[in-house]
């Protein structure tokens, strides 16, 4: 009788251990797979200095309501096509656009104070060229986001912030109070399929 109880306890312990270990193995963060996501986001963000240069030389406002609505409508279509919660994906896109405006403002303020560093209108890229580059990066970025959705939901925000900070090293103008990188990461971690939240 004693051996039977001991054997049953061992089996129960084994099943409990398997039940605890298996989900954690299946749910481990593979942060290496997130590198393309953050690298594409950084590439997009680096283009904002060029956008700021164009707006500076053309004396245009930073905020462009028409373009922002176009971006949000496109993101909503991407979400619908991929059965993602559209609001979550649009929040991510909006925070990215808000961050882009902060970076543009940083450069406009810098160039106002440092006239010797102001962009040359003769060699500043046109806005159409910059938007084509941004659109191309966005297409790749949303493909990567969708492919990496499980990792975005499993990885901790601290791990994602670490990766984002590495990818964004050297990019100027991102506010730290509030921490826009933390806002972007929070929005990323909330992206989910419809009905999963």
N, C-alpha and C positions, 0 to 999 in steps of 0.2 A: 504494500500500500504506500509506504514511504517513497519508494522509487518512482511509482506512478505519479504521485503528487509533485515530486521534484521534476520529473520529465514534463509534466503539464505546465509547471511554472516556467521551465526553460523555454518551452514552445511558445507560451504566451509572451514571455519576454522577447523572444526572437521576432515574433510577429509585430509586437509594439515597436521594436527597434527598426524593423524594415519599414513600418508605417511612418516613423519619424524621419528616417534617413532618406528614403526614396523621394519625397517631395522636395527636400532641400537639395538633393542632387539634380532633380529635374528643374528646379527653380533657381539655379545659380546664375549670377550675373556674368555674362561674357562681355566684359567692357571693351575688349579688342574689336568686337563687331560694331561697336558704336563709333569708332574712330572716323569712318567715312561720313557719318551723320554730322559730327562736330566739325570735321574738316570742310565739308560743303557749307555749313553755316558760317564758318570763318571766312571762306572765300567770298560768300555773299556780302558779309559784313565789311570786308576790306574794300569792296567796290564803292562803299558809301563815301569814301574820301573823294573819289572821282565824281560822284553825284553832287557832292557838296561843291567841288571845284566848278562844275558846270553851272550850278545855281548861283554861285558867287559871281562868276564872270558874266552871267546873263541877268543878274540882279533879280532872281526869282525867289519866291517864298519856299520854305522847306516843305510845308504841308501841301500835299497834292491829293485832295479828296477824291477826284475822279480815278486816279491810279490806285489808291487804297481800296476803293469799292470794287474795282476790277479784280484786284488781287484776292480780296475776300470772297467774291463770287466764284473765282476760279478754285479757290481752296474748298469752298462748299461743294463744288462739283466733284473734286477729288475725293472728298469724304464720302459723298453719296455713292460714287462708283465703287469705293472700297469698303462700303458698309461700316464707316467709322462715324462716331458722333461728330456731326458737323460743327457744333458749338465749340467743342474742345479743340479741334484742329484750327478753327478760325481764331480762337484766343491765342494759340501759339503764333499764328501768322501776324496777328495784331501786335503782340508784344515784340515780335521781330521788327515790325515796321516802326513801332515807337522807339525801339533801340536804335534803328537806322536814323531816325530824326534827331536823336540825342547826339549821335556821332556827327551828323551833318552840322548841327549847331556848334559843336565843339570846334570843327574846322572853320566855320564862318567867323566865330569869335577869335580864333587864333589868327586868321589872316587879317582881320581888322586891326589886331594889335601888332602884327609883324608884317608890315607892308612889303618888306624885302622878300618874304616867302610866298607872297600871293601867287595863285596859279596864273599861268600865261594863257590868255584866251586863244592864242594861235595854236597851241598844242593840247588844249583841254579836250578830252573826248566828248562827242555829242551825246545827248541824253538818249537818243534812239539806240546807239551802240551799247551804252551802259545798260539800258533796259533789256536788250536782247541777251546780254551776258547774265543779267539777274534772272531772266526767265529760264535760260538754259540751266543755270545752277538750281533754280527752284524745281524744275522737272526732275533732276537727279536727286535732289534733297527729299522730295516727297516719296519718290520710289524707295529710297533708303529708309525713310521713316517707317513706311508700311512694312518693309522687309524686316525691320528691327523692332517692331512693336512689342514682341515678347520681352526683349531685353530692356526696352524703355520702361516696361511695367515692373520688371524684376529688379533692375539695378537701383541702388539707393541714390537719392538725390545728391548725397555727398560725393559718391563715385562719379556721377554725371557732371557735377560742378568741377571736379578735378580734371576730367577730360576736356570740358569746355574751356577752362582756364588755360590749359596747355595749348589747345587749338587757337585760342584768341590772344596768345602772348604777342605783344607788340601792337595790338589794335588800340588806338587812342579814342577817347570820348565816351566810353561806356560808363554810365554812372554807377557808383558803388553805394550810394545812399539815396534811394533804395538800390539794392544790388540787382541790376537788370539781368545779370547772368543767372542769378538764383530764380528770378521770375521766369526766364526762358526755360530753365530746367524744370521748374514746377509745372509749367504748361506742357512740356514734353511728357512728363510722367503721368499727366492726366489724360492723354490721348488714348482712347479705347474704342473697341467696336461698339456699335449701337447696342444698348441694353446691358452692357457689361458693368456699368458703374454702380 
